[in-house]
């Protein structure tokens, strides 16, 4: 039986394929909506109490709000490097329109203040190669603290080559302390096809502490979501032959917008082992200069 923290692809109501609000997730801060638009279609929404980052997953779009329009060049797929994106502050109406059609993520978080409508080009998205060996992965830090100004949202993309492990060693961020931030986290997955066009898959793990138990171990495919309300999460495992993508959306109730984590102490030693290994030569799969 699947965990209640696993949300299979296509459970939203068209044009939304993913429809996760704080209320539906059972928490207070983070949200994610994925919209599929046909050629010439659009969707208009209000941010309400949230701030929203509009990120093309596949295709291009224009995003309009308050009489201003930004054109997002987007990308063919999430495996074609980072995308440009638009930010919409709380208490705003916005419209996403796609001339040729596409798939777009609306990443959300509760916000106290209202920041201006903004555009960020793909060339300004930092690309980080994290880990080494078969723990190598590529991170697009488009909406992380210290990179992009926002009220509370923290968002990034991770590309894990086929056969590799990421979100590893397992880590948690479920309490506010000197070394940890309390953050609710959404994992949205897309898995690349195999060389013969076959659909890919991977696995994702979440587990808790004796004080706050949680047990999740799910096979994930394109469009699936795993919610992480608390506990250690990782690894995310890409099956050999199939690259894995996931979009992370995080936010918490604390005053500090920061991503501070604690490793599972049983496995943190692994980070030291990376010093003697090379980064997977397949990375970067693409860059914002390609």
C-alpha positions in Angstrom: 0.0 0.0 0.0 1.3 3.4 -0.9 2.1 6.0 1.8 -0.2 8.9 2.2 2.9 11.0 1.5 3.1 9.7 -2.0 0.9 11.4 -4.6 0.9 9.6 -8.0 1.0 11.5 -11.3 -2.2 12.9 -12.7 -4.1 13.3 -9.5 -4.9 17.0 -10.1 -7.9 18.3 -11.9 -7.1 19.5 -15.5 -5.3 21.6 -16.4 -3.5 20.9 -13.2 -1.7 17.5 -13.0 -0.3 18.3 -9.5 -2.4 20.3 -7.0 -0.7 20.4 -3.6 -1.8 23.1 -1.2 -0.7 23.4 2.5 -4.2 22.2 3.4 -4.1 19.1 1.2 -0.6 18.3 2.4 -1.5 18.7 6.0 1.0 21.4 6.8 1.1 25.2 6.7 3.6 26.6 4.2 4.6 24.9 1.0 2.6 24.3 -2.2 3.1 23.1 -5.8 0.9 23.1 -8.9 1.9 21.7 -12.2 -0.1 22.9 -15.2 -0.4 21.3 -18.7 -1.3 23.8 -21.3 -2.2 23.0 -25.0 -1.2 25.3 -27.8 -2.6 28.8 -27.2 -4.0 27.9 -23.8 -3.6 29.9 -20.6 -4.4 29.8 -16.9 -5.1 32.7 -14.6 -4.7 32.4 -10.9 -4.4 34.5 -7.8 -1.5 34.1 -5.4 -3.5 35.0 -2.3 -1.3 34.4 0.8 1.5 32.8 -1.3 4.4 33.8 -3.4 4.8 31.9 -6.6 7.7 31.0 -8.8 6.7 30.0 -12.4 9.2 27.5 -13.9 8.9 25.9 -17.3 9.4 22.2 -17.2 8.8 21.7 -20.9 8.0 24.4 -23.4 7.9 28.2 -23.3 5.3 30.7 -22.0 4.5 34.3 -21.2 3.7 35.3 -17.6 1.6 38.5 -17.1 0.8 40.3 -13.9 -0.2 43.9 -13.1 0.1 45.0 -16.7 3.7 43.6 -17.1 4.5 40.5 -19.2 7.7 38.4 -19.1 8.4 35.9 -21.9 10.0 32.6 -20.6 12.1 30.8 -23.3 11.8 27.7 -21.2 13.3 24.4 -22.4 12.5 21.2 -24.3 12.6 19.1 -21.1 13.9 19.3 -17.5 17.1 17.5 -18.7 18.1 20.4 -21.0 19.6 22.6 -18.4 18.1 25.3 -16.2 15.2 27.5 -17.3 14.4 31.1 -16.9 11.6 31.8 -14.5 9.2 34.4 -13.2 8.4 35.4 -9.6 4.9 36.6 -8.5 4.4 38.1 -5.1 1.5 37.5 -2.8 -1.9 39.2 -3.3 -1.4 39.2 -7.1 -3.3 37.9 -10.1 -1.1 36.3 -12.9 -1.7 34.6 -16.2 0.5 31.9 -17.8 0.0 31.6 -21.6 1.8 29.1 -23.9 1.7 29.6 -27.6 2.9 26.1 -28.4 1.8 24.4 -25.2 3.9 22.9 -22.4 4.2 22.0 -18.8 4.8 24.5 -16.1 5.5 24.3 -12.3 4.0 26.9 -10.0 6.1 26.6 -6.9 4.5 28.3 -3.8 5.0 29.2 -0.2 3.2 31.4 2.3 4.5 34.9 2.4 4.1 37.7 4.9 5.3 40.6 2.7 4.8 41.3 -1.0 7.8 41.4 -3.3 7.7 42.7 -6.9 7.0 40.7 -10.0 10.4 39.7 -11.5 12.1 37.8 -14.3 15.4 35.8 -14.0 17.2 34.5 -17.1 18.5 31.0 -17.3 22.1 32.3 -17.5 21.7 33.6 -14.0 20.8 30.3 -12.4 23.8 28.8 -10.6 24.7 25.2 -11.5 26.3 23.2 -8.7 27.9 19.7 -9.1 27.3 18.0 -5.7 28.8 14.8 -4.4 31.2 12.5 -6.2 31.3 9.0 -7.8 27.9 7.3 -7.9 26.6 10.0 -5.5 27.2 12.8 -8.1 24.3 15.0 -9.0 23.7 18.4 -10.7 21.8 21.1 -8.8 20.1 24.2 -10.3 19.9 26.7 -7.5 17.3 29.0 -9.1 15.3 29.8 -6.0 17.6 29.1 -3.0 18.4 31.4 -0.1 21.4 33.5 -0.8 20.8 33.3 -4.6 17.3 34.7 -5.1 15.4 37.1 -2.9 12.0 35.9 -1.7 9.9 35.9 1.4 10.1 32.3 2.4 10.2 29.9 -0.6 13.4 27.8 -1.2 13.4 25.9 -4.5 15.9 24.1 -6.6 16.2 21.3 -9.2 18.3 18.2 -9.0 19.5 16.0 -11.9 20.7 12.5 -10.9 22.3 10.4 -13.7 21.0 6.9 -14.1 22.5 4.5 -11.5 23.4 7.3 -9.1 22.1 8.2 -5.6 21.2 11.7 -4.5 19.7 13.3 -1.4 22.4 11.2 0.2 23.4 10.8 2.9 19.9 11.1 4.2 19.3 14.4 6.0 16.5 16.2 7.8 15.4 19.8 8.5 12.3 19.6 10.7 13.1 21.8 13.7 14.5 25.2 14.2 17.9 25.2 15.9 21.4 26.5 15.4 22.2 23.8 12.9 18.8 23.0 11.4 15.8 24.8 9.7 12.2 23.6 10.0 11.1 23.2 6.4 8.3 21.4 4.7 9.5 19.9 1.5 7.9 18.7 -1.8 9.7 16.4 -4.2 8.3 16.4 -7.8 9.9 13.8 -10.1 10.4 13.4 -13.8 12.3 10.4 -15.1 14.1 10.4 -18.5 13.3 7.7 -21.0 15.7 4.9 -21.7 17.7 4.6 -24.9 14.9 2.6 -26.5 12.2 5.0 -25.3 11.1 2.9 -22.4 9.6 4.7 -19.4 12.1 5.2 -16.5 11.7 4.9 -12.7 13.5 5.5 -9.5 13.0 5.2 -5.7 12.7 7.7 -2.8 13.0 7.1 0.9 11.8 9.0 4.0 12.2 7.8 7.5 11.8 9.3 11.0 13.2 9.3 14.5 11.8 7.4 17.4 10.2 10.7 18.6 8.7 11.5 15.2 8.3 8.3 13.1 7.5 8.3 9.4 8.1 5.5 6.8 8.1 6.1 3.0 9.7 4.0 0.4 8.2 4.6 -3.0 8.9 3.7 -6.7 8.6 7.1 -8.5 7.9 7.8 -12.1 7.4 11.0 -14.1 4.8 13.3 -12.5 4.9 11.6 -9.1 5.3 13.6 -5.8 6.6 12.7 -2.4 5.8 14.9 0.6 8.4 15.3 3.4 6.7 16.8 6.5 9.5 15.7 8.7 12.2 13.1 9.1 15.3 12.0 7.3 14.9 11.9 3.5 17.1 10.2 1.0 18.3 8.5 -0.9 16.6 9.4 -4.2 17.9 6.6 -6.5 17.9 6.8 -10.3 17.6 3.3 -11.8 20.5 2.5 -14.2 19.7 3.7 -17.7 17.3 6.4 -16.5 18.3 9.9 -15.4 16.1 11.3 -12.6 15.0 14.9 -12.1 13.3 16.3 -9.1 12.0 19.7 -8.2 12.3 20.6 -4.5 10.0 23.2 -3.0 10.5 24.1 0.7 9.3 26.6 3.2 8.9 26.8 6.9 7.3 28.9 9.7 10.5 30.3 11.0 11.7 33.9 10.6 15.0 32.9 8.9 14.9 31.8 5.3 17.7 29.3 5.3 18.4 25.7 4.3 20.2 24.2 7.3 20.3 20.4 7.5 21.5 17.6 9.8 22.7 14.3 8.3 21.7 11.0 9.6 24.7 10.5 11.9 25.0 6.9 10.9 25.9 7.9 7.3 27.5 11.4 7.4 30.9 9.8 7.1 30.2 9.2 3.4 30.8 12.9 2.7 34.4 12.4 3.5 34.7 9.6 1.1 33.9 11.9 -1.8 37.2 13.8 -1.4 39.0 10.8 -3.0 36.5 10.4 -5.9 35.9 12.3 -9.1 32.6 13.8 -10.0 30.6 11.6 -12.4 32.0 12.5 -15.9 28.5 12.5 -17.3 27.9 15.8 -15.4 26.9 18.4 -16.2 24.3 16.9 -18.5 23.7 20.4 -19.8 24.7 23.8 -18.6 23.1 27.3 -19.0 25.9 28.1 -21.5 25.1 25.2 -23.8 
